[in-house]
């Protein structure tokens, strides 16, 4: 997957406008801007994958320090190697940890970001309570995700959604309202959410094909995506909230 899609393991890259060009680094920078990341902030990248977004943000914003967590030993090893190769070990660190049980002291982060990972949470209420613990008063939680559309869904849409979650090993893709509710229960305030109007998925579709001397054809992932998901009720969106002061 990294060979096909790069080090930003997300289905959609967020664009600033319909005509804007975008790559994974620019999308990550834009998301950091929307999250309100400022120079010198300490950031938690919860579910950091192999580190592509963290490196892009650290390279773009002066003096930020990013702690990434992943529960995958393979991803952690790859991320640490990419950080080392980028010469960013003083500003980006990767930890093997469950984001429901973070290895950090209370109130130590200015911003916590989740980039297409909250569908892997087995307990979103507990997840955002843990985020509240590690955020400083007035700190920000920011979620960019592929959200399930709100009910009611058709039988075909429900089946496609269940298959999608199974293909990606998700517990269950969240809706915007479920995310807002879990944040509110955890005590967050100023909750805002919405759908992104401009998304680029070229790199995602590229990961579904194989190219060789015989031409271009769907790989096993692409075949599964197009045959098993006839009507996928999803949207790319964001939710942002603040810890009370």
C-alpha positions in Angstrom: 0.0 0.0 0.0 2.8 2.4 0.8 4.4 1.7 -2.6 1.1 2.5 -4.3 -0.4 5.3 -2.2 2.7 6.8 -0.5 3.3 7.6 3.2 -0.1 9.4 3.7 -2.5 6.5 4.1 -5.7 8.3 3.5 -8.5 7.8 1.0 -9.0 11.5 0.1 -6.7 14.5 0.0 -8.4 17.8 0.9 -8.2 20.6 -1.6 -8.5 24.3 -0.9 -10.7 24.9 -4.0 -12.1 23.0 -7.0 -9.2 24.0 -9.2 -6.4 23.8 -6.7 -3.7 21.3 -7.2 -2.9 19.0 -4.2 -0.5 16.4 -3.1 -0.3 14.5 0.2 2.0 17.1 1.8 -0.2 20.0 0.8 -3.3 18.2 2.1 -1.6 17.6 5.4 -0.5 21.2 5.7 -4.0 22.4 4.9 -5.5 20.1 7.5 -3.0 21.4 10.1 -4.1 24.9 9.2 -7.8 24.0 9.7 -6.9 22.4 13.0 -5.3 25.7 14.1 -1.8 24.4 14.5 0.6 27.2 15.3 4.4 27.5 15.5 5.8 25.9 18.6 2.7 23.8 19.3 3.0 20.3 20.7 0.8 18.0 18.6 -0.4 14.4 19.0 -1.0 12.6 15.8 -3.3 9.8 17.0 -3.1 7.0 14.5 -0.1 8.3 12.7 0.4 5.5 10.2 3.8 5.6 8.7 4.4 9.2 9.5 3.8 11.0 6.2 1.4 13.7 7.6 3.4 14.3 10.7 6.6 14.9 8.7 4.8 17.3 6.2 3.4 19.4 9.1 6.7 19.5 11.0 8.6 20.6 7.9 6.0 23.3 7.2 5.4 24.8 10.6 8.3 26.1 12.7 9.2 24.6 16.1 6.2 22.2 16.3 6.9 18.9 18.0 4.7 15.9 17.0 4.2 12.7 18.9 2.7 10.0 16.8 1.1 6.9 18.0 0.2 3.7 16.2 -0.8 0.3 17.3 1.0 -1.4 14.4 4.5 -2.6 14.9 5.1 -2.5 11.2 3.9 1.0 10.8 5.9 2.2 13.8 9.1 0.7 12.4 8.5 2.3 8.9 7.6 5.6 10.4 10.7 5.8 12.6 12.8 5.0 9.5 11.1 7.8 7.5 11.6 10.2 10.4 15.3 9.3 10.6 15.8 9.7 6.9 14.1 13.1 7.0 16.5 14.2 9.8 13.5 15.1 12.0 14.1 12.9 15.1 14.2 16.0 17.3 10.7 17.1 16.3 8.8 13.9 15.3 8.6 10.9 17.5 6.6 7.7 17.0 5.3 5.5 19.8 3.7 2.1 19.7 0.5 2.6 21.7 -3.2 2.2 21.8 -4.8 5.7 21.3 -7.4 4.8 24.0 -4.6 4.5 26.5 -2.0 7.2 25.7 1.5 7.1 27.3 1.6 10.9 28.0 1.0 13.0 31.0 -2.1 15.1 31.5 -2.5 18.4 29.7 0.7 18.1 27.6 -0.7 18.8 24.0 -1.9 21.9 22.3 -3.6 20.0 19.4 -4.7 16.4 18.9 -5.4 15.3 15.4 -7.0 12.2 13.9 -6.7 11.6 10.2 -8.9 8.9 8.9 -8.5 6.6 11.9 -11.5 7.0 14.2 -13.2 4.1 12.6 -10.7 1.9 14.3 -11.9 2.9 17.7 -13.7 0.3 19.8 -15.0 2.9 22.2 -15.2 6.4 20.9 -16.5 7.8 24.2 -13.4 6.5 26.0 -11.2 7.7 23.1 -12.3 11.4 23.4 -12.2 11.2 27.2 -8.5 10.2 26.8 -8.0 13.0 24.4 -9.5 15.4 26.9 -7.0 14.2 29.5 -3.9 14.9 27.4 -5.0 18.2 26.0 -4.1 21.5 27.8 -7.1 23.7 28.8 -8.3 25.4 25.6 -6.5 22.8 23.4 -8.0 21.6 20.2 -9.1 18.2 19.0 -9.4 17.9 15.2 -10.8 14.9 13.2 -10.7 14.5 9.4 -12.3 11.2 8.4 -14.3 9.2 6.0 -17.7 9.3 7.7 -20.7 7.1 7.3 -23.7 9.1 6.2 -26.5 9.4 8.6 -29.4 7.0 8.8 -31.6 5.9 7.3 -29.5 3.8 4.8 -30.9 1.4 2.2 -30.2 -2.3 2.6 -27.6 -2.1 -0.2 -25.9 0.9 1.5 -25.8 -0.8 4.9 -24.3 -3.9 3.3 -21.7 -1.9 1.4 -20.8 -0.1 4.6 -20.4 -3.3 6.5 -18.2 -4.7 3.7 -16.1 -1.5 3.6 -15.5 -1.7 7.4 -14.5 -5.3 7.0 -12.1 -4.7 4.1 -10.4 -1.9 6.1 -10.5 -3.8 9.4 -12.5 -0.9 11.0 -14.6 -1.5 14.0 -17.3 0.8 12.5 -17.0 4.0 10.5 -18.5 6.8 12.5 -21.1 9.4 11.5 -20.5 13.1 12.0 -23.3 13.2 14.7 -21.8 10.2 16.6 -18.4 11.9 16.7 -20.0 15.2 17.9 -21.9 13.3 20.6 -18.8 11.5 21.8 -16.9 14.7 22.0 -19.7 16.5 23.9 -20.0 13.6 26.3 -16.2 13.9 27.0 -16.7 17.6 27.8 -15.6 19.3 24.7 -17.1 22.6 23.7 -17.4 24.8 20.5 -17.9 21.7 18.4 -18.1 22.3 14.6 -18.4 19.8 11.8 -19.0 19.7 8.1 -18.3 18.0 4.8 -15.3 18.9 2.7 -16.4 20.2 -0.7 -13.2 19.5 -2.6 -11.5 16.1 -2.4 -8.9 14.5 -4.6 -8.9 10.6 -4.7 -6.5 10.0 -7.6 -3.8 8.4 -5.4 -6.5 6.2 -3.8 -7.7 4.9 -7.1 -4.1 4.4 -8.3 -3.7 1.9 -5.4 -6.4 -0.2 -6.9 -4.6 -0.9 -10.2 -1.6 -2.8 -11.4 0.5 -1.6 -14.3 2.9 -3.8 -16.3 3.8 -4.6 -19.9 0.2 -5.9 -20.5 -1.4 -2.6 -19.5 -3.5 -1.4 -16.6 -5.8 -3.7 -14.7 -7.6 -3.8 -11.4 -5.6 -5.5 -8.6 -7.4 -7.6 -5.9 -8.1 -4.5 -3.8 -9.6 -2.7 -6.8 -11.8 -5.7 -7.7 -13.1 -5.9 -4.2 -13.8 -2.2 -4.0 -15.8 -2.0 -7.2 -17.6 -5.4 -7.0 -18.4 -5.5 -3.2 -19.3 -1.8 -2.6 -22.0 -0.9 -5.2 -23.4 2.0 -3.1 -21.1 3.3 -0.4 -22.8 6.0 1.8 -19.8 8.0 2.9 -18.4 11.5 2.9 -15.1 13.2 3.8 -15.6 15.6 6.6 -14.1 17.2 9.7 -15.0 17.8 13.4 -13.2 20.3 15.5 -13.7 21.1 19.2 -12.0 22.6 22.2 -11.2 21.5 25.7 -12.7 23.9 28.3 -10.3 26.5 29.8 
